[in-house]
Amino acid sequence: MNMRLPRATPKIMGVPVSIDTAKNLTKAGRDIFLRRFVTDDVKQLRMDICMVCPSWQHTSNRCKECGCQMKVKVSLRSSECPLKKWGRHNDSLDARDTGIDTTEHKEGTEKSSN
């Protein structure tokens, strides 16, 4: 019986090295080149969600899951959380709709404030 053990994803300077990493870096580079940034409200909401996540590294402002510098990642339209806590931002007709599901974040904030 030939059983394979799961392979650990290699990392360079805390960033996972994979096909997905290359795709995400390409999207991020395109957003930066085309100046596709989210509004300050969306950026702040994303950062608030990240800062209470267990994968947040306070000393480096990085995510342990994807290795990204979150101050940059939260500002890009095509970026999304690897844990699905927030997704890509799409323009909507309702300016109050940030395109982010904050249900889990609100529940976590309510628990921590009690």
SULMODA-V209129 format. One record per residue. RES is the residue in one small letter. SS is DSSP state (A for helix, B for strand, O for the rest). BURIAL is b if it has 16 or more other ideal C-beta (glycine too) atoms within 10 Angstrom, else e. D_LAST is the distance of its C-alpha to the last C-alpha in Angstrom with 2 decimals. Layout:
# SULMODA-V209129
RES_SS_BURIAL_D_LAST ; RES_SS_BURIAL_D_LAST
This chain:
# SULMODA-V209129
m_O_e_52.58 ; n_O_e_51.24 ; m_O_e_47.44 ; r_O_e_45.72 ; l_O_e_42.59 ; p_O_e_39.97 ; r_O_e_40.62 ; a_O_e_38.08 ; t_O_e_37.69 ; p_O_e_39.40 ; k_B_e_37.64 ; i_B_e_39.17 ; m_O_e_37.09 ; g_O_e_33.90 ; v_B_b_34.94 ; p_B_b_35.84 ; v_O_e_39.51 ; s_O_e_40.18 ; i_A_e_41.74 ; d_A_e_38.32 ; t_A_b_37.78 ; a_A_e_41.18 ; k_A_e_40.46 ; n_A_b_37.15 ; l_A_e_38.85 ; t_A_e_41.64 ; k_A_b_39.31 ; a_A_b_37.52 ; g_A_e_40.95 ; r_A_e_42.10 ; d_A_b_39.10 ; i_A_e_39.76 ; f_A_e_43.51 ; l_O_e_43.18 ; r_O_e_40.43 ; r_O_e_38.07 ; f_B_e_34.73 ; v_O_b_31.68 ; t_O_e_30.59 ; d_A_e_28.32 ; d_A_e_25.56 ; v_A_b_25.79 ; k_A_b_26.08 ; q_A_e_22.89 ; l_A_b_20.93 ; r_A_b_22.40 ; m_A_b_21.67 ; d_A_e_17.96 ; i_A_b_17.85 ; c_A_b_19.93 ; m_A_e_18.09 ; v_O_e_14.95 ; c_O_b_17.42 ; p_O_e_18.46 ; s_O_e_22.02 ; w_B_b_21.61 ; q_B_e_23.81 ; h_O_e_22.65 ; t_O_e_26.05 ; s_O_e_28.18 ; n_O_b_26.08 ; r_B_b_27.29 ; c_B_b_26.08 ; k_O_e_26.97 ; e_O_e_27.93 ; c_O_b_30.45 ; g_O_b_31.07 ; c_O_b_30.95 ; q_B_e_30.36 ; m_A_b_27.39 ; k_A_e_28.26 ; v_A_e_31.43 ; k_A_b_30.35 ; v_O_b_27.67 ; s_O_b_30.45 ; l_B_b_32.94 ; r_O_b_33.46 ; s_O_b_34.49 ; s_O_b_31.71 ; e_O_b_29.18 ; c_O_b_26.43 ; p_O_e_27.97 ; l_O_e_24.89 ; k_O_e_25.26 ; k_O_b_21.94 ; w_O_b_24.17 ; g_O_e_27.87 ; r_O_e_31.04 ; h_O_b_31.09 ; n_O_e_33.68 ; d_O_e_34.77 ; s_O_e_34.01 ; l_O_e_35.46 ; d_O_e_32.12 ; a_O_e_31.02 ; r_O_e_27.37 ; d_O_e_27.45 ; t_O_b_26.54 ; g_O_b_27.55 ; i_O_b_24.19 ; d_O_e_22.08 ; t_O_b_18.50 ; t_A_e_17.09 ; e_A_e_15.83 ; h_A_b_14.54 ; k_A_e_12.54 ; e_A_e_11.04 ; g_A_e_10.27 ; t_A_e_8.81 ; e_A_e_6.48 ; k_A_e_5.48 ; s_A_e_5.55 ; s_A_e_3.83 ; n_O_e_0.00
